[in-house]
Amino acid sequence: MGVWRKFYNTTVLIQINFLFLTKLLTGKNPSQLTQVEYMKTEALKEKYIKYNLTKDDVFKHQHYIILTRSGIDKIQALENINIDYDVIKCEKDFCVVKANARKEGKAIQTFGSALKGTGFKDGNTNTWYTMEMAEKRAMSRAVLKLTGFYELGVFGEDEAEDFKKSNN
């Protein structure tokens, strides 16, 4: 009886996650999806389950799916992604950082930048710690690219101030 209950509970949980994720990712019920939307949703669901992501780790932006910092940290830890950083440019209000990321024989290079402005019309961050912001952006991009999230249209919340959950 215990094994059956565990199987039933797992099946119900997967069905709930399927409905939650489908609505989150597309705004539609599963029966309303096109073939392309269905395939993309399936790929995202597999990653959601593989990396033990929860509803606190992912949210829908106006146009994109966004992973939170905690979600990206989970993925980096589970995939054992190693990242080294090179400072490309560091000025008072502008920084660029290159991330060199590796996992299981795969390696990529990507960049993160931060420009402090008085507002978002003349910058992409309003914080004074531009180096740390550039590093966070580079790290997010590296993890998402190495794990295939980028190709599915998923971004990290650190990549743009507009992506913060509180702004949606």
N, C-alpha and C positions, 0 to 999 in steps of 0.2 A: 504494500500500500504506500509506503514512504517513497519508493522509487517512482511510482506512478504520479504521486502528488508533486514531486520535484520536477518531473517531465512536464506535467500540466502547467505548473507555475512558470517554468522556463518558456513554454510555448506561448502562454498568455503575455508574458513580459516582452517577448520578441514581437508579438502582434501589436502590442501597445507602442513599442519603439518604432515599428514600421509605420503606424498611423501618425505618430508624433513627428517622425523624421520627414515623412512625405509631405505633411502639412507645412512643416517648418521650411523645408527646402524649396517647395514649389507653390505653396499656398492652395493646393488642390487636393481633392480626395484621390486615392490611388486609381480609381476607375476613370478619372478625367485626364490622366497623363498620356502624352504622346509616347511613341516608342523611344525617342531620344531622351525625353525627360525621365522615362522609366529606367533606362539604362544608367543615366547619370545618378539618379536617386539610389539605385541599387549599389553602385560603386561607392557612393558616399556612406550608405548604411553599413556596408562591409567595413569601411574604415572606422566608422563610429563605434562599431562593436569591437573591432580588433584593438583599438586604442583605449577601450573602456571610457569613452567620453560620456559625459552626462549633459543634461539640459543646461547646466551651469557653464559648460565649456564651449557652447556653440549658440549662436543666435542669428536671426535673419536681419540683415541690414536692408535698406530700401531696395538695393540692387544686387547684393551679394550675400553669401554665407560667410560669417565671421567666426573665427576661432579665438577664444580668449587666451590670455597669457597662460592660465593654468592648463588649458587644453594643449597648447603648444609644448609646454614643459612636460606633460605626460608623454606626448609623442616622442619628444627628444630622448627622454629616459628609456622608454620601451624599445626604441630603435637603436639606442646607444650611439647617437650621433655626436661626433666630436667636432667642435668648431674652434678655429683660431681666427683672430681678428688682426687686420692691418689698418692703421689709421692712414687714410689717404689725404685728408685735409682736416685741419682743426683750427678754427678761428673763433673769435668771441661769440658770434651768433650763427655759425655755420660749421657743420661737421659732416664728413663722409667716412664711412667705415666699410671695409671689404671683409666679408665672412668667407672663410675657406672651410667648407664642411665636408665630412667624410662619414660614410657608413658602408660596411660590407663591400669594400672595393669600389664603391661609387664615390665620386667627388664632384663638388660644384663650387663655383665662386659666385657670389652675389653681393649687392651693395645695399646699404641703408644710409639715408641722409636725414638731416634735420636742419631747418632754417628757422631761427627765431625771428618772428616779426611782431609788430604791434597788434596784428590781427591775422586772420587766415588769408587775407587778400595779398599780403606781402610776405608770408611765411607759411610753413606747414606744421609749426608747433608754437605754443605760447609759453613753453617752459624755458627756464634758463639753463637746464642741464641737457644741452644739445648733444654732447658726446654720448651720454647714456641712451638717449632716445635713438640716435643713429645706430648704436649697437643693438638695441632691442629690435629695431626694424630689420637690420641685416640678419639677426638670428631667426626671426619669424620667417622671413623669406627663405632662408636656407633650409629650415626644417620642413616647411610646406612644399618646397620644390623637390627635396630628396624623397619625400614620402608620397608624391603624386597628388597632393591636395590642390596645388596651383593649377594643374591642368584641368581640374574639375571646377574651377572658378571660386575657390575658397581662399580667403585672405585672413591675415592676422589682425587683431584689433589694434596693435601698435603701429601698423603701417600707415595710418592716417588718423588725424584727430577726429575726423568725421565718422570713423568706424567704431568709436567708443560706444559701449552699450547704452550709456546714459544719454547719448545724443539721438537715440532712435525713438 
